[in-house]
Amino acid sequence: MESTDTGPEPATNASGAGDLSAQGRSPVWIAQRLIRFNTVNPPGSEAECVQWIRGVLDGAGIETRIVACDPRRPNLIARLPGRGLEPPLLLHAHVDVVPVEGQKWTRPPFAGEVVDGELWGRGAVDMKGQLAMMMAALLRMKACGEVPAGDIILAVVPDEETGSDVGSRFLVEQHPEFFEGVRYAIGEDGGAELGVGRYARIHPIVVAEKRTCWVRLTVRGPGGHASRVAPGSGAVGRLRRVLESISSGGLGIEQTPVVDLMLKELANALPSGVGERIDAFRNNPADPSVLDGLEETTVRYLRSLVQHTVSATVLHGGTGTNVHPTEITLELDGRVLPGEYTTEEFLTLLRQQVGADLDLELFVEGELSPPPRIDAFYDRLAAVLQAKDPEGIPLPLVTTASTDARLFSSRLGIQCFGWMPLRHGPDVVYRDRLHCPDERIAVSALEFGADCFHALLSGTH
């Protein structure tokens, strides 16, 4: 394997910012430097990284502002003024990353090495690579003297990975004035990729996200000495029955309009044999056997889009190896389909499945976003992708994960899209690199994405 750097550091000004040379505007160079800041959350400590970004943008003459409820975890707002012909457009990105502890990495996770045409490191995909695309596009516009139709706002935030309290939530609750007039926003795609690259090159455009509902479920029963057979009414027995009741992963089939549209367009985008399977699933989502032959990860993803899901993830209980526990708590990761489904409806379905007499405590509740729209701005995103990759196929997608988009849409009414333009080979599934060891992204994919963002922001597609 060949390991390279993008070259010597560009000259810096007093603020530590890179100059406006071609290298200083390179998405690869920017992504390398972002990765080299260890912003693992928790604890986050994103200040040094955010200040570096500010230095780069200030050095280019782009207006920036820092606001924070925790000085160790600041938010940055940058604005590139436009001609006033369109409403402001929001780009939002987070600089915190998930931990690497306990993972076996082939290369150092914070070195930002380029090896065999790929940039390695935590955050390469989620989402420092995408932030580098955004920054590179803004810097290119500034250097070329291009003025967008409307203001471009870049919000760089901490804390997306653990709840957004000091990041996007703080911004929308304490500083909504920064986003006055914004109708549309672009953020990360939440890992929305289908794994069908060997059939067609799909460009996902996320139009909706599933909503988080995390629940603690407690089972109780008589205790006693563990040298004796456990009672049938014991906590362990009741836990076993709960786990069996949710082993399918879902709470019943629910066909929503946005998922129906996605499956319809996906079926049309794929070759006939594969497309027919997708169409059969669309018409009968209760029978996942029609998807036989597709990748297992793809099947699980599609099945997760036609039902509220619930997954057992964390278990607490017991006081000693020789004591039958009297109480066991199970944490469940619930995800609610987009639309008007309420938390109460989700909990009712869950109680019907696990047992109405069990204690359920909702401890994380995601925001209820407005219904998704496929409108003219979606068409602009698709047009950029089609112009840059005529053989690629833009596709409206629903993601099972949630991002900061939920806060901008639910609190400010902004229509949010997840858009990470990537062009890559059929064997690369970026979704499978999210939060995983050896996270990496192709240099060509970063450059393609930066070109797409520049075309969108400058209106040159």
Secondary structure, DSSP 8 states (H G I E B T S, - for coil): --EE-S-S---B-TT--B-SSTGGG-HHHHHHHHHTS--BTTT---HHHHHHHHHHHHHTT-EEEEE-SSTTS-EEEEEE---SSS--EEEEEE--B---TT---SS-TTS--EETTEEESTTTTTTHHHHHHHHHHHHHHHHHT---SS-EEEEEES-GGGT-TTTHHHHHHH-GGGGTT--EEEE--TT---S-TTT--EEEEEEEE-EEEEEEEEEE---EETTS---TTSHHHHHHHHHHHTTTSEEEE---HHHHHHHHHHHHHS-HHHHHHHHHHHH-TT-GGGGTTS-HHHHHHHHHTSEEEEEEEEEEE-S-TTEE-SEEEEEEEEEE-SSS--HHHHHHHHHHHH-TTSEEEEEEE----------HHHHHHHHHHHHH-TT-EEEEEEESS--THHHHHHHH--EEEE-------TT--GGGGTTSTT-EEEHHHHHHHHHHHHHHHHT--
